[in-house]
């Protein structure tokens, strides 16, 4: 089952940075995520604990704790406290079957390589990269709407 927590945490950080000077309540942030405010607050708490977000209780003014160029997708992924790797090997296979016995061991080796490669790629993508792409996407969408009128 896919986990969308990293996506949601990145969404929150992008939203906060792109609305730098606005009053940002958890209701407003939650509406962008299409979720409820208490879940948005819990996710913001994860970001705060990871040192990626600064908040002040009672004030609707969350701020990034670092420059967006310094926050990587890996930082956000690690903020989710991943207890399991991206891909999980099924070890509940038949030990009486040669294939059932060998496949988990072999897959584990490949999955560790995949995990390392994914983390290396996540380390290279910054929040600023994502913000730039979001801004371009919004601009493109506005141009398409304007040309349709």
N, C-alpha and C positions, 0 to 999 in steps of 0.2 A: 504494500500500500504506500503510495507516494505521500511525502510529507511536504506541506506547503508553508511551513513556519518560516523558513528562510525567505521565501517570496514575500510573506506578510511583513517581516521585520525590515526587509529592504524597502518595501512600499512605504512603511512608516517613516523611515529615514529620508527617503526622497521627498515625500509629502512635506515633512517638517522643513527641510532645506528650501524647497520651492515656495514655501509660505513663511519665509524667515521673519517677516515683520507683521504677521497677522496674529490675532488672538487664536490659539489652537486648543480648543477643548477636546477632551477624549471623545465627545459626541461627534465632533467634526471629523476627527481622524478616523473614527470607527465608520462613519458614513462613507468615506472614501474606500475603505476596505470591505464595505457591505457586511459589517459585523456589529456586535454590540459593544458599548463603551467599556464595560468591565473587562472584556477580552483585550481590547485595545490597551487599556491600562496595564494589564498583566504583561503584554508583549513589550510595552514601553519599559516596564520594570526590568525585564530581561535585558533590554538594551542598556539600561542604566547600570545594572550590575556588571555588564561586560565593559563598561567604561566608554560606551559609544554615544550615550545620550545624557544630557543634564536636564533635570526637571526640578521645579520648586513646588512643594506641596501648596495647594490653594491658588497657584498662579497658572494661567493657561498660556505658558510661554516655554515649551520645550525647545531645547537647542542641541545641536550636535556637539559632542564633547571634543571632537577633532575636526580638522579640515576634511571635507569629503574626499580629497585626494589621498588622505592618509588612512581611510577606512576601506578595507577590502571585503570582497564577498566572503573570503575565508573568516575574517573577523566576525561577520554576521552569522555565518554557519556555526562557528564555535560558540557564539552567544546562545545558540539553541541547546547547548550542552548535549551534543549528540552522544547518546549512550550506545548506539549501534552504528556500524559503518553504513555507507550508502547502500551497499549490496550485502545481503545476508545469505550465507550458505545454509542450506537445510542439512543438518547433521543427523536428522532422524531418518536415516536410510538403513536398509538391511545390511548388517555386518556379515551375513552369511553369503551375500552376493558379492562377487569380485568388483563389479561396477559400483554397486551401492557402497562398498567399502572405500573405493578409490576416488570417486567423484568429489566428495566433500573436501578431501585433502587437496586435490588438484585445483578445484575451483577457488579454494581459499587463497592459494598463491596468486591466481589471476585477479581475484577481487582485491587483494592488497595492492597490487599494481594499479588497478583502476582507482582505488581510493587515493593513492599517492598522486596519480596524474590529475585527478579531479581537484585535490587540494592545491596542487601547484598552479593549476589554471585559475582557481578561485583567488589565489594570492595575487594574481596579476590584474584582476578586474577591480577597479576602485568604484566607490560610490559616485565619484564625479563622472566616471565613464557612463554609468547608468543614468545619472541626471542629464547629461548631455544628450543621450539617446532619447530620453523621455521628452525633453524639450523639443528635439527635432520631430518626434512623432506628433506632439501636440501641434506644432507649427504646420506640419504637413496636413494634419486633419483639418485645421482651420482653413488652409488654402483650398482643400478639396471642397469643403462646405461653401466657401466664398465663390468658387467657380461654378458651383451647382445652382447658385441663385440667379 
